[in-house]
Amino acid sequence: MTMEQEAADWFARMRGPDGQAVRAQFDAWYAEPEHAQAYDRLVRTWEQTKFLASTRTAKARNLDLASSGWRSNRRALAVAALCAFFAVPLAVLAVSRAGFLAGPEHGAPSAQSAEAAVGEAPRIVPLEDGSRVTLDRGARLEFAFTATERRLRLLSGRARFEVAHDSARPFMVDAGTGRVIAHGTVFDVALENGRVRVGLVRGSIEVRDKAAGRPPAVRFLRAGEKVSIQAGTISPPQAIVASDLEWTSDMITFDRMDLQKAVAAFNRTSNRPIRISPGLSDQYLVTGSFRRDDSQGFARSLAVTFDLDVVEAPGGGLLLAPHP
């Protein structure tokens, strides 16, 4: 099987009924640079031909002729259409019924979802338009694309969006009461306890607050700026610091951060929570880099630094407590 055929097979499988079941296998395959290039190339070609769905010839075609065997043979039809893509471009129109790429004439698209498990590495989710989303541990995302817009909703956690340029379809990310609108850029969005944080890595974006009962607040960010949205207001832009951008790595870094805040930040991406005994001094400041998947190592480092004890807590957690 050629690289192009492998990419076409994965393209069809990820848009079929077993897409989520084979997600881990796809991510492992996509991690190889040559695989990613072949897959992204196919996706871009698919995007360039979708305008055919609105042509007079395409609308005259009866896509329901194969409806009796559509569900059982959807993957086979999709692969066949993709393999014949360059020879018979109109064949790809048959696949549009299978996923959320269907045009307005077929009704609203169904939302797809993705999430990253707590305690594991961040997960990269390639989107059909060539964009990519990196989900932090424990993050959940929904998305649905149409011919006129690319709409996503961050349900929890944090995500980085690398947006492929498409002037005809705005890329919109909703989180809480916040909305980010972009066309081609890289930005982070985080949702925690009703508060939305947005940081712009590259390009430019429009940030809106959609709180009900008031006119929407709007800010335009430049690269290197971040804002937060809470209680119906958007904060003034601040400069992004290095620690804001490193969450996609296996390390987490603190620079003189309050102990309570440092432990809370560590716990957000850890599957073994650390608790702090009541009464500990709030003057403890944490500095250093630590592995996100090593809760015990992080707790022991804090215990040595601040002369504390590490105690096994009920449920498998760890407790930082003063010496008896």
SULNOR-V851676 format. One line per field, one symbol per residue. phi: phi as a letter, one per 40 degrees, with the letter a starting at -180 (. if undefined). psi: psi as a letter, one per 40 degrees, with the letter a starting at -180 (. if undefined). burial: # if it has 24 or more other C-alpha atoms within 12 Angstrom, else .. Layout:
phi = ???
psi = ???
burial = ???
This chain:
phi = .cccccccccdcccbbcbdccbdcccdcccccdccccccccccccdccbccccccccccccccccbccbcccbdccccccccccdccbdcccccccccbccdcdcbgccccbbaabccgbcdbcbcbccgcbbbccdgcbabaabbcbabbbbccagbabbbcccaccbcbbbbafccabbabaababbbbafgcbbbbbcagaabbbbbdcgacccbbbbbdgbaabbafgbbcccbccbdccbcccccbbbbbfcdddccccccccbbcbcbbbcdgcccccbbbhbbcccbcccccccccccbfbbbbcbdggcbbcbcdd
psi = hidddddddddddeeadedddedddddddddhddddddddddddddddeeeddeiddddehheededdedddeddddddddddedddgdededdddedaeeiideeiiiiiiiiihiheiiihhhhieeeiihhhiheiiiiihiaeeihhihhdiaiihhhhhhgdehihhhihbeihhhidhihiihihhfehhhhhhdiaiihhihfhieiihihihiiheiiiihifeihiiiihhidddeeeeieihhigfihddddddddddfiegihihhieiheehhhhihihdegdddddddddddefiihhhiieeaihhiii.
burial = ...#.###########..#...#..##.##....##.###.##..##.#####....................##########.#...###############.....#..#####.##############################.################.....#######################..################......##############.####....#...##.###.####....##.##.############.........#..########.######..#..##.......####...
